[in-house]
Amino acid sequence: MKLTEQQFKDYLLQIRALAEGPFDEMQKEIEVTNTFPPEFYQTAIDNDLYRFALPEKYGGFGLSEKQILMVQEEFSRGPGGMRMHLHHAADLDWRILDDFGSDELKAQYMDKFQDKTIYVNFALTERTGGTGADLHTLAIKDPEDPDYYIINGEKTLISHTDCSDFTYLIVKTDPESDKDESLSAFFVDVHTPGFEIIPMSHMMGCRGAGHADLKFTNMRVHKKYMLGKEGQGLEVAMHSLAVSRAHIAVSNLGMAQRMLEMTIKRAHDRVTFGKPLCKRQKIQQDIADMGTKINALRLMIWDFAKDYDAGLNIDMKAAMCKLFSIDTVREVSDSMLEIFGGIGYFEDNNGVRRPDGSDYGPVERLYRDCRAMWLEEGPRTVQRLTAFRGLDQCGGRISYLD
Ligand SMILES: Cc1cc2nc3c(=O)[nH]c(=O)nc-3n(C[C@H](O)[C@H](O)[C@H](O)COP(=O)(O)OP(=O)(O)OC[C@H]3O[C@@H](n4cnc5c(N)ncnc54)[C@H](O)[C@@H]3O)c2cc1C
C-alpha cells in the first residue's frame, strides 16, 4: 500500500496527535504499573505503527528510510517506553529475519509482522561481559544430535520481553576463540524449554518497555533457527545495531523537538520582573542554541537516510548520528528544565497550565525518558569507536567531493 505525498503528511500528523494525546494520557497509569495495557497494542495496530516500516511485499507502506525516520520522529514525541517498544517492534523486529533468516524461516514468519502476531526482542548484553565478542552465553553442538545446539548463559537489560514470542539471541559458538567469528545468532522461541524470563525493577524513565534478564539452561535449539552462518553472529548484531543507532538518534530528535516547542511556550507565558522570559537575551540565546542543535541533528539523520537508501555502508554515520543526538537531547533537556524553573521538576508541572488552559507537556517525564538514550544501542564510547573506525578507513575524507 503506497502512500501519496499528502497521505504521508496526514499520517505524520496523525501519529503526532496520537503520541501527544492518547499515548501521553495512557502513560500516566503506566508510570505506576510499568506495564502497557492491552489497548496500547491495539491502538498501535489500529494506527499501522507495526506496519508502516515494512516493505510492501510484507504488507507495509514501502516507505524510504527517510520517511521511516520521519514517522519515528513523530511517535518519539510521546512516552519513552512506548517509543522504545515501537522502535523495536516496528522495525528491528523484522529486519534481522529479513536480512539473515533462511528462506524457510522467512516463509514461516515474515507475514506475521504486519498485524503483529509475533514480537521479537534482541538479546546481546550480558552482566559478565562488555559489548561485542566479550560474550559468555555458549551454544555448543549436542554431541548426541548435531542438528541441535545446547545453549547455556544469561542476558540482561533486554527490552520488550513481556510481549515477545521470539528472541534474536547472540551467543558464542566457539569457546576457544575470542575472535569476532566465534559468535553466532539464533532466532529462538521464548517457549523453548530452558528459556527463563526474569523481570527487572522499574527504570528511571521509559516505563512499560518490559525489561528483563533472560536465562538459558540446557536449552536445545535446532540448527534451522540459526541466522546467517555459524560465526556470523557479530555481523548480524552489528548490521541491525547500525540502523537502530540512527533510529535512536531520531528518537532523541523527536523528544528534543517537543522540548523546544514546550520551552518556547513557557518562555512566552512566564513573566518575571515585569517581562516575559522570552524578552531576555539569555533565554533567547539558549533557545537559539536548542534549535540550532536540533536542526543540525535532523539534517545529519536525513543524510544518513540518503546513504542507507543508496545502499552505502552506514556504520560510521549511524554512530555519528547517535553520538550527536545524545549531546543534543542532553543540552536541550537541561535548557528546558532550566527555563521551566521549579514547576518543570514536578509531575504534570504541578497542574500549572498555559493562559488558554492548555498543557505545556510532560517536562519531568521527558527529562527522565531521554536519559535512557545514553545507553540504548551502546554508550558514547562505542559510538566514538565506530566513528573512528569509519574515519580511519576513509582517511577522514567525508566531504561531498570524496
Ligand atoms: C533502557 C535500556 C534498554 C536496553 N535494551 C537492550 C536490548 O534490548 N538488548 C540488549 O542486548 N541490550 C540492551 N540494553 C543494554 C545496553 O545496550 C547497554 O546498557 C549498553 O551497551 C552499555 O553497556 P553496559 O550497561 O554493560 O555498560 P558498561 O559496558 O558497564 O559501561 C559503563 C560505562 O563505561 C564505559 N566503558 C565501557 N567500556 C569502556 C572502554 N573499553 N573504554 C572506556 N569506557 C568504557 C561506557 O561508555 C559507559 O559509560 C539496554 C539498556 C538500557 C538502559
The ligand as a Tripos MOL2 file, in Angstrom:
@<TRIPOS>MOLECULE
LIG
   53    58     1     0     0
SMALL
NO_CHARGES

@<TRIPOS>ATOM
      1 C1         16.7220    1.1600   28.5710 C.3       1 LIG1
      2 C2         17.7040    0.1730   28.0500 C.ar      1 LIG1
      3 C3         17.3140   -0.7460   27.0890 C.ar      1 LIG1
      4 C4         18.2240   -1.6990   26.6240 C.ar      1 LIG1
      5 N1         17.8030   -2.6530   25.7280 N.ar      1 LIG1
      6 C5         18.6630   -3.6300   25.3500 C.ar      1 LIG1
      7 C6         18.2110   -4.7080   24.5000 C.ar      1 LIG1
      8 O1         17.0520   -4.7700   24.1030 O.2       1 LIG1
      9 N2         19.1040   -5.6670   24.1490 N.ar      1 LIG1
     10 C7         20.4020   -5.6490   24.5720 C.ar      1 LIG1
     11 O2         21.1450   -6.5620   24.2030 O.2       1 LIG1
     12 N3         20.8600   -4.6490   25.3860 N.ar      1 LIG1
     13 C8         20.0150   -3.6530   25.7940 C.ar      1 LIG1
     14 N4         20.4420   -2.6440   26.6270 N.ar      1 LIG1
     15 C9         21.8240   -2.6540   27.0890 C.3       1 LIG1
     16 C10        22.6770   -1.5340   26.5040 C.3       1 LIG1
     17 O3         22.9780   -1.8070   25.1640 O.3       1 LIG1
     18 C11        23.9060   -1.3960   27.4160 C.3       1 LIG1
     19 O4         23.4480   -0.8530   28.6610 O.3       1 LIG1
     20 C12        24.9610   -0.5130   26.8340 C.3       1 LIG1
     21 O5         25.5180   -1.1020   25.6740 O.3       1 LIG1
     22 C13        26.0960   -0.2660   27.8480 C.3       1 LIG1
     23 O6         26.5840   -1.4740   28.3360 O.3       1 LIG1
     24 P1         26.6450   -1.7110   29.9200 P.3       1 LIG1
     25 O7         25.3360   -1.3170   30.5270 O.co2     1 LIG1
     26 O8         27.1130   -3.1080   30.1450 O.co2     1 LIG1
     27 O9         27.6910   -0.6540   30.4530 O.3       1 LIG1
     28 P2         29.2680   -0.8530   30.6300 P.3       1 LIG1
     29 O10        29.8200   -1.6100   29.4610 O.co2     1 LIG1
     30 O11        29.4850   -1.3830   32.0060 O.co2     1 LIG1
     31 O12        29.7510    0.6450   30.5390 O.3       1 LIG1
     32 C14        29.6710    1.5550   31.6270 C.3       1 LIG1
     33 C15        30.4090    2.8340   31.2620 C.3       1 LIG1
     34 O13        31.7770    2.5420   31.0000 O.3       1 LIG1
     35 C16        32.1360    2.9840   29.7120 C.3       1 LIG1
     36 N5         33.0280    1.9910   29.0970 N.ar      1 LIG1
     37 C17        32.7620    0.6720   28.8960 C.ar      1 LIG1
     38 N6         33.8020    0.0770   28.2810 N.ar      1 LIG1
     39 C18        34.7350    1.0380   28.0900 C.ar      1 LIG1
     40 C19        36.0240    1.0590   27.4910 C.ar      1 LIG1
     41 N7         36.5490   -0.0480   26.9350 N.pl3     1 LIG1
     42 N8         36.7140    2.2260   27.4740 N.ar      1 LIG1
     43 C20        36.1770    3.3470   28.0210 C.ar      1 LIG1
     44 N9         34.9630    3.4020   28.5920 N.ar      1 LIG1
     45 C21        34.2530    2.2670   28.6310 C.ar      1 LIG1
     46 C22        30.8480    3.1090   28.9220 C.3       1 LIG1
     47 O14        30.9190    4.1070   27.9130 O.3       1 LIG1
     48 C23        29.8530    3.5030   29.9830 C.3       1 LIG1
     49 O15        29.8780    4.8930   30.1340 O.3       1 LIG1
     50 C24        19.5570   -1.6830   27.1030 C.ar      1 LIG1
     51 C25        19.9440   -0.7410   28.0480 C.ar      1 LIG1
     52 C26        19.0210    0.1710   28.5400 C.ar      1 LIG1
     53 C27        19.4600    1.1480   29.5960 C.3       1 LIG1
@<TRIPOS>BOND
     1     1     2 1
     2     2     3 ar
     3     2    52 ar
     4     3     4 ar
     5     4     5 ar
     6     4    50 ar
     7     5     6 ar
     8     6     7 ar
     9     6    13 1
    10     7     8 2
    11     7     9 ar
    12     9    10 ar
    13    10    11 2
    14    10    12 ar
    15    12    13 ar
    16    13    14 ar
    17    14    15 1
    18    14    50 ar
    19    15    16 1
    20    16    17 1
    21    16    18 1
    22    18    19 1
    23    18    20 1
    24    20    21 1
    25    20    22 1
    26    22    23 1
    27    23    24 1
    28    24    25 2
    29    24    26 1
    30    24    27 1
    31    27    28 1
    32    28    29 2
    33    28    30 1
    34    28    31 1
    35    31    32 1
    36    32    33 1
    37    33    34 1
    38    33    48 1
    39    34    35 1
    40    35    36 1
    41    35    46 1
    42    36    37 ar
    43    36    45 ar
    44    37    38 ar
    45    38    39 ar
    46    39    40 ar
    47    39    45 ar
    48    40    41 1
    49    40    42 ar
    50    42    43 ar
    51    43    44 ar
    52    44    45 ar
    53    46    47 1
    54    46    48 1
    55    48    49 1
    56    50    51 ar
    57    51    52 ar
    58    52    53 1
@<TRIPOS>SUBSTRUCTURE
     1 LIG1         1 GROUP 0 **** ****
